């Protein structure tokens, strides 16, 4: 969903129903590669209330979905830190076309900036090996991979205060369920 398209959500859901779609998942612009993209995002800054105009359009889309019997899901519209992001790095991997194994697609974007809360940073790629030259079962036993996953496992078990996530995940909107 983008700033110039979110108002079309109810009609979009109706159009999807007309072509036989049974589920619609609304997603945000969660990877912001350049400050110019800030104008396109529809979610609030950290600790600000969710944008009322966007919530209204989503509610209207939910009514359309209910009418047509379509399942409609969406993420958050205000960042809120979670124990683990929806990419579920404790259970999934991303393998690039050249075989490099990453904890998620966003960490395969080496050299591209990631903008978070108004500041842009270059995030290093984080890969654990190459599936073309190593067995996947050996890659997931590597110390770096095990330590990465353990940080999220510790966060999922935490009661009150979340331990720090891996450094490369701290400035990723997916950890905040955007």
C-alpha positions in Angstrom: 0.0 0.0 0.0 1.3 3.4 -0.9 0.2 7.0 0.0 -1.3 7.5 -3.5 -3.1 4.1 -3.7 -4.5 3.2 -0.2 -7.8 4.9 -0.9 -8.4 2.4 -3.7 -8.4 -0.6 -1.2 -12.1 -1.2 -1.1 -12.4 -1.2 -4.9 -9.2 -3.4 -5.2 -10.7 -6.0 -2.8 -13.9 -6.0 -4.9 -11.9 -6.4 -8.1 -10.0 -9.3 -6.6 -13.3 -10.9 -5.6 -14.6 -10.5 -9.2 -11.6 -12.4 -10.6 -11.9 -15.2 -8.0 -9.3 -14.4 -5.5 -10.1 -15.8 -2.0 -7.5 -14.0 0.1 -5.9 -10.5 0.0 -2.9 -9.6 2.1 -2.3 -5.9 2.5 1.4 -5.0 2.8 3.3 -1.8 3.5 6.3 -0.3 1.9 8.6 -1.8 4.5 11.9 -1.4 2.8 12.7 2.3 2.1 15.9 2.5 0.0 16.0 6.3 -0.4 14.6 9.3 1.6 12.5 10.3 -1.4 10.4 7.2 -0.7 9.1 8.6 2.6 6.4 10.3 0.7 5.0 7.0 -0.4 4.7 5.3 3.0 1.4 5.1 4.8 2.5 4.1 8.3 3.3 6.4 11.2 6.6 7.1 12.8 7.6 5.1 15.9 5.3 5.7 18.9 2.9 7.9 16.8 -0.8 6.8 16.4 -1.8 4.9 13.4 -3.0 7.2 10.5 -6.8 7.5 10.8 -7.3 8.0 7.0 -5.5 4.7 6.3 -7.4 2.8 9.0 -10.7 4.1 7.6 -9.8 2.8 4.1 -8.8 -0.6 5.5 -12.0 -0.9 7.5 -14.0 -0.2 4.3 -11.9 -2.8 2.5 -12.6 -5.3 5.3 -16.4 -4.7 4.8 -16.0 -5.4 1.1 -14.0 -8.5 1.9 -16.6 -9.7 4.3 -19.4 -9.1 1.8 -17.6 -11.2 -0.8 -16.3 -13.9 1.6 -12.6 -13.0 1.1 -10.0 -13.3 3.8 -8.2 -9.9 4.3 -5.2 -9.5 6.5 -2.9 -6.5 7.1 0.2 -5.6 9.1 0.6 -2.7 11.4 0.4 1.0 10.6 2.5 2.1 13.5 5.9 0.4 14.2 5.9 -1.7 17.4 8.8 -3.9 18.1 8.1 -7.7 18.1 10.1 -10.7 19.3 10.5 -11.9 15.7 9.6 -10.3 12.4 7.1 -11.9 10.0 9.9 -13.2 7.9 10.3 -15.8 10.7 14.1 -16.1 10.5 14.1 -18.9 13.1 12.3 -21.2 10.6 13.0 -19.8 7.2 15.9 -18.9 4.9 16.2 -17.0 1.7 18.4 -18.5 -1.0 19.5 -16.2 -3.8 19.7 -17.2 -7.5 23.4 -17.7 -7.1 22.9 -20.0 -4.0 23.9 -17.5 -1.2 21.9 -18.3 2.0 20.5 -15.4 4.0 18.2 -15.2 7.0 15.7 -13.1 4.9 15.4 -11.4 1.5 16.1 -8.0 3.1 19.5 -9.0 4.3 20.5 -10.0 0.8 20.4 -6.3 -0.4 24.1 -5.5 0.2 25.1 -2.1 -1.0 21.6 -0.7 -0.9 20.7 1.8 1.8 17.9 1.1 4.2 16.1 4.2 5.6 14.6 3.9 9.0 12.9 6.6 11.0 14.2 9.3 8.8 17.9 8.2 8.6 19.5 6.1 5.9 22.2 3.5 6.6 24.0 1.0 4.5 23.3 -2.5 5.9 25.8 -5.2 5.1 24.6 -8.4 3.5 24.4 -11.2 6.0 24.8 -14.6 4.4 25.9 -17.9 5.9 27.1 -19.9 3.0 26.3 -21.0 -0.5 23.9 -23.8 -1.2 25.6 -24.6 -4.5 28.9 -25.4 -2.8 27.8 -26.5 0.7 25.1 -28.7 2.0 22.2 -26.7 3.5 22.3 -28.9 6.7 25.9 -27.8 7.2 25.2 -24.1 6.6 22.5 -24.1 9.3 24.9 -25.6 11.8 27.5 -22.8 11.4 28.1 -20.8 14.4 27.1 -17.5 12.8 23.7 -18.9 11.7 23.1 -20.6 15.1 23.9 -17.4 17.0 21.6 -15.3 14.7 18.7 -17.7 15.3 19.4 -17.9 19.0 19.0 -14.1 19.4 15.4 -14.4 18.1 14.7 -17.5 20.2 15.8 -15.7 23.3 13.5 -12.8 22.3 10.6 -15.1 21.9 11.1 -16.6 25.4 11.5 -13.2 27.1 8.9 -12.2 29.6 9.1 -8.4 30.0 12.1 -6.9 28.2 13.2 -8.1 24.8 16.9 -8.8 24.4 18.6 -7.0 21.5 17.9 -8.5 18.1 20.8 -9.1 15.7 22.4 -5.7 14.9 21.5 -5.9 11.2 17.8 -6.2 12.1 17.5 -3.2 14.5 16.7 -0.8 11.7 14.4 -2.9 9.7 10.7 -2.1 9.7 9.8 -5.8 9.5 11.0 -6.3 13.1 8.3 -3.7 14.0 5.7 -5.5 11.9 5.4 -2.9 9.2 
